[in-house]
Amino acid sequence: MGAIHAIEIAQNKGWNNLWLETDSKLVQLAFKTPFLVPWMLNTLANLGLNLDTFCWWDAPPPQIAADLHCNKFGFPKFRF
């Protein structure tokens, strides 16, 4: 339902390009996307756990901005 809600919000805002990140295998299979970014899923999930209300970002949250930049240019991300 979260994926559907995000798509509906994007449509209402007139956004034609949408980057949907999820750890739901059903959503991944629906879009047949081979691109997974597990570190981002974990960071966003942990961020979401600390929110008290619905939150929408028009840009990536600051907590993942640096990691998104590194991922864009193919730099490795190591977790220990």
C-alpha positions as CSV (number, residue, x, y, z in Angstrom):
1,M,0.0,0.0,0.0
2,G,2.9,2.3,0.7
3,A,4.1,2.0,-2.9
4,I,0.7,2.7,-4.3
5,H,0.3,5.7,-2.0
6,A,3.7,7.1,-3.2
7,I,2.7,6.6,-6.8
8,E,-0.6,8.4,-6.2
9,I,1.1,11.3,-4.6
10,A,3.6,11.6,-7.5
11,Q,0.7,11.6,-10.0
12,N,-1.2,14.3,-8.0
13,K,2.0,16.4,-8.0
14,G,2.4,15.9,-11.8
15,W,5.7,14.1,-11.4
16,N,6.6,12.0,-14.4
17,N,9.7,10.4,-13.0
18,L,9.6,8.5,-9.8
19,W,12.3,6.7,-7.9
20,L,10.6,4.1,-5.7
21,E,12.8,2.3,-3.1
22,T,11.4,-0.7,-1.2
23,D,12.4,-3.9,0.4
24,S,9.1,-5.5,-0.6
25,K,9.8,-8.4,-3.0
26,L,6.2,-8.1,-4.4
27,V,6.8,-4.4,-5.3
28,Q,10.2,-5.2,-6.8
29,L,8.7,-8.0,-8.9
30,A,5.8,-5.7,-10.0
31,F,8.3,-3.3,-11.5
32,K,11.0,-5.9,-12.4
33,T,13.7,-3.7,-11.1
34,P,17.2,-5.2,-10.8
35,F,18.6,-2.2,-9.0
36,L,18.5,-2.5,-5.2
37,V,20.3,-0.2,-2.7
38,P,20.1,-2.1,0.6
39,W,22.0,0.6,2.6
40,M,19.5,3.2,1.5
41,L,16.5,1.0,2.4
42,N,17.9,0.5,5.9
43,T,18.7,4.2,6.4
44,L,15.2,5.3,5.3
45,A,13.5,2.6,7.3
46,N,15.3,3.7,10.4
47,L,14.5,7.3,9.7
48,G,10.9,6.4,9.2
49,L,10.7,4.6,12.5
50,N,11.5,7.9,14.3
51,L,8.8,9.9,12.6
52,D,5.6,10.6,14.4
53,T,3.6,11.7,11.4
54,F,3.5,11.3,7.6
55,C,6.5,13.0,6.0
56,W,7.1,13.9,2.4
57,W,10.5,15.0,1.0
58,D,10.7,16.9,-2.3
59,A,14.4,16.1,-2.2
60,P,16.4,13.3,-0.6
61,P,16.5,13.7,3.1
62,P,19.9,15.1,4.4
63,Q,20.6,11.8,6.1
64,I,21.2,10.0,2.8
65,A,22.3,12.9,0.5
66,A,26.1,12.2,0.8
67,D,25.5,8.4,0.2
68,L,23.3,9.2,-2.8
69,H,26.1,11.2,-4.3
70,C,28.6,8.4,-3.8
71,N,26.2,5.9,-5.3
72,K,25.5,8.0,-8.3
73,F,29.2,7.9,-9.2
74,G,29.6,4.2,-8.4
75,F,31.7,4.6,-5.2
76,P,31.5,1.5,-2.9
77,K,29.5,1.6,0.3
78,F,30.8,-0.7,3.1
79,R,28.8,-1.6,6.2
80,F,30.5,-3.1,9.2
